[in-house]
Amino acid sequence: MSPPVSPLPVSAMPVSSRLALGFSCVGHTFSHLLMLLYPTVVLSLEGAWDMRFGELIALMLVGQILFGAAAVPAGWLADRWSAPGMMALFFLGTGGMCVATGFADGPFAMAVGLGGIGLFASIYHPVGIAWVTRDPATRGRALGINGVFGSLGTAGGAVVAGTLAATLGWQWAFFVPGAVCVLVGVGLVVSIMLGLVEDNRAVHHAAATEASRGDMLRGAMVLMVTIALSGLIYQSTSFAMPKLFDQRLVGMVSTTAGVGLLVSLIYGVSALAQVLGGWMADRFDLKRVYITCWALQIPFLAVAATLAGPLLLPVAAMMVLTNTAFVPAENSLFARYSPPAWRGTAFGVKFLVSLGVSAISVPLVGQLYDLAGDFEPLLVLLALFAAGGAIAGLLLPAGRRTEPVAQPAE
């Protein structure tokens, strides 16, 4: 067990650092919220466009692929050009494409709009997450706070889309959040122009590495496997959750807004797990924290496969909570096994693997549901993926707090 650390209070951080953390956190919310509007909007489109669930959910595929594939060039540009500049492009581009998607008049236009959202949303994770991993002493705490905002975005996607679709029409589920995202982007541009948000790339690139070259190689290889599995589980459950509740909570909810609210409550509760996960990442052995969270997912996914009715809610909450609690530990491990000067690019590769591979979850969710008429096969498969992640985690380098290495690994 590592000794406790005393993180620097947020109020004591420089103004530029506080604003960077603030914009990064808000960006994390929008990156998930805007990507998860559509799975709830689908419930309105099934009748409006007379299409099956599997056909409609497949329209997300291009956007999901771009969400991961474009992360590497986005991280590279942040390393070589400007992290604040890339974040401004994220807010303006993602928000603008979200507004444009609200004007879609058919499946093709919807697929194009969702693809544009995925392209610009791909900027966030390699850029925004890299911002909050620069100080190893407070990394877990910062990632925990940042992770809460990401979970709030995941939670908000369903309730925002469900409420706006039920009250104003599905188009407004894209118009309103997209416009707010653009306004935040304008605020970031103004902050950059006034010098309130600065790019400290020089300091970041001069930082020492935190592991030997051998540990970096081994750790990166193992994490590529676990990251791919965690992305598949997270995306599959978030895509399936609205339809799962709509199907298995008959009598409890009867409207799109009601389903969206329940999904949002589940992901809202899971946000607290990020704070706990960040606290554990700063104080305990990262490898043990990581493996434990992987193992805890298995029984909840397996039990959720057969449950219906009120008991499904607490089990679904624990299923999501255990899937999100290890995120600060995972990102801390990945930062440890990547060179500081290329951390944005490295996180781009991480999210290319996570989000690119997890694009498989779109046809996986749709096809398994259409074949079985239920989500039991999907949840059993995800439980097996969790078991694979726990086993792979055992292969990580020994969990020790290493002293920084003077020269960055190539």
Phi, psi and omega in degrees: 000132180280149179293148179300149177245161180246093183298147176293127179301144180302323181295338181270354180285152175302155182303316180300319180292321179294318179293321178298316178297319180297312179293325178296317180295315178296321178297323178297321177299311182292325182299325179271320183300311184291330178284341184249016173290318189296319180303333176273324176301328179307324181298330177277329184282338181305317179276320184296321182254000178053053179232154179284157180304313181300322179292318182290317183293335179293341179294345178280347193302311182298316179299320179293321178297314180294326178304325178266315187295324182278358181292325182295307176298328178295316178295321179297316179297323178295320178294320187266335183246273186202124176292313177300322179296319178292324178294322177297318177297323178300308183297312184292316182290313181294316179296317180296318179291329178295316177299316181298325181296331178298342179268004182300135182245010179184177184301318182296312179298323178296315180298320179295315180297315179295326176296319178295320177299315180298321180299308182285328178293338180296342181293325192300303191299314178291335182265306184293318179291322179298328177303319189263014177248011189283336179250108182301328184292329183242015187299312182299316180297314180297318179293327177296314178297313180298322180295326177301316180294324175296318179294324177296325176294317177297318179293319184288334182305313183290314184288323177296311180295316181296317182292312182293321179294323182285329185263321186243344185116152186298333180300323183288344174294340175259321183301308189292303180297328178296318180295320179296320179298319178298319180297321177296320177299320176298319178298321179292319178301315179298318180297322178293316181296327179276356180080012181281333176243121183245160179255110182263048183298324182298315179295318181297317183290335181277352183294151180279153175284163189245005180208159177291165181297321179296316178294324177300313182296312181295314181298319181295319181296317179294316183294331176300322179290310183292326178295319178298317180293318181294323177296319178298316182293313183297311183292320181297316180292322181291325178289322185277337189303312180302315180290325178300314179291321179299325183276320191258353179249040179299130182098335178268320179226145181225003181231160177298320180297321179295318177298314180300321180296316180296317177299318180295322177297319180300311182285334175294317177297321182294340179299326180296332179296332179294322178295313178298317179297321177294319177299316180293323181296328179280336191246339184237169179300122185299319181298316181293319178300316183296310182295319180300315180295323177299313183295326182291338180291328190304306184295325182290321176295319181294318181291320181298337182299333186244356185275150171213157180089190187304326182296340179295328184298306179295326179293318178297323178298315180291327177300314180285320182300313181291335179283336182259341184297330184273000185300314177300320178294319180297314180291326176295316177298318182293321177296322179298323185260026176225143180289137185303321184293341181239026187293322177298316178296319180299316178292332173297317177296319179303311183280341169297315179294310184297307186275329177292311178295323182289351173299337175300336183296335180296302176292331180299311180296311183295314184290317179297322179292315181296326180286318185261340184072016183198166181260008181300312179300321180298312184292325175296317178297319179295325176297322177293322176299319179297320177298319177297322178295319179296318180294317179297323180300332179297340183272359178296153176304157182309135184283091178226154176275106186272152174282146179301143176268140190298319184249137179294143178290149179279000000 
